[in-house]
Amino acid sequence: MIKTTIISTFALLAPCIIQAQGITYLSNIDQGSTGSVALGSDFWRAAILEVGNNASGYILNSVQLTMADASGKPSDFTVMLYASDGNPSGAFPGNSIGTLNGSLSPVTGGIYTFFPASSITLLPRTEYYLVLTAGTPVANGAYDWSLAGTYSYNPSGGWGVANDHGIIGTYLSSRNGLSWGANQGNLQFAITATPVPEPSPEIVLGLGGILVLGFGRCKAKAV
């Protein structure tokens, strides 16, 4: 019980003590683009991420997106991170766990960087979804997320880009952000994160002492 509480306490403190700029664990933004997919309020798109094997998880630092020239007059570009819905027959995006801030109107082709609006901790060996949408329907104008020609994201640290039902090079699409289906293609993006360090024995002992002292005081008050 005490050990679990210590680890949970350290996980809560980790975002405050980590100062590193992060490591890019996934990226294909240096590849040439071979096309794009339209984004709008009626065309949501999602990439499936597999988080690496660092036991204490990761702090998400930033996401980079390769965008093509937009069409028409789209607005309210939105980048979010979703957790899985946990469906055993084939997981899809469930609920948003955070929004990323950056350009609200990436209408000119190029690479754009987005940062979490608040700290996001990613669990190890867990699927998440990078979800993009907009406030206007595609018929009124669309943002365009670029596609690479090959399935290669230069993964490291156990990270990866998952596929739908084993089909190499897929992404997800939805008309409303609720029901999702798979499409073939390699969305262009990069993920930078900071591994949460394992607590040292000294920290564990120190936190353990504080917690034991706290429990003792609570017990004394109860008596």
CORJO-V345252 format. One record per helix or strand of 2 or more residues. SS is the DSSP state (~ for helix, > for strand). FROM is the first residue (numbers start at 1). LEN is the number of residues. If there is no record, write none. Layout:
# CORJO-V345252
[[SS | FROM | LEN] [SS | FROM | LEN]]
This chain:
# CORJO-V345252
[[~ | 2 | 16] [> | 23 | 5] [> | 33 | 8] [> | 43 | 8] [> | 58 | 15] [> | 78 | 7] [> | 93 | 9] [> | 110 | 7] [> | 121 | 2] [> | 127 | 7] [~ | 138 | 3] [> | 141 | 8] [> | 160 | 2] [> | 170 | 5] [> | 180 | 5] [> | 186 | 2] [> | 189 | 7] [~ | 201 | 22]]
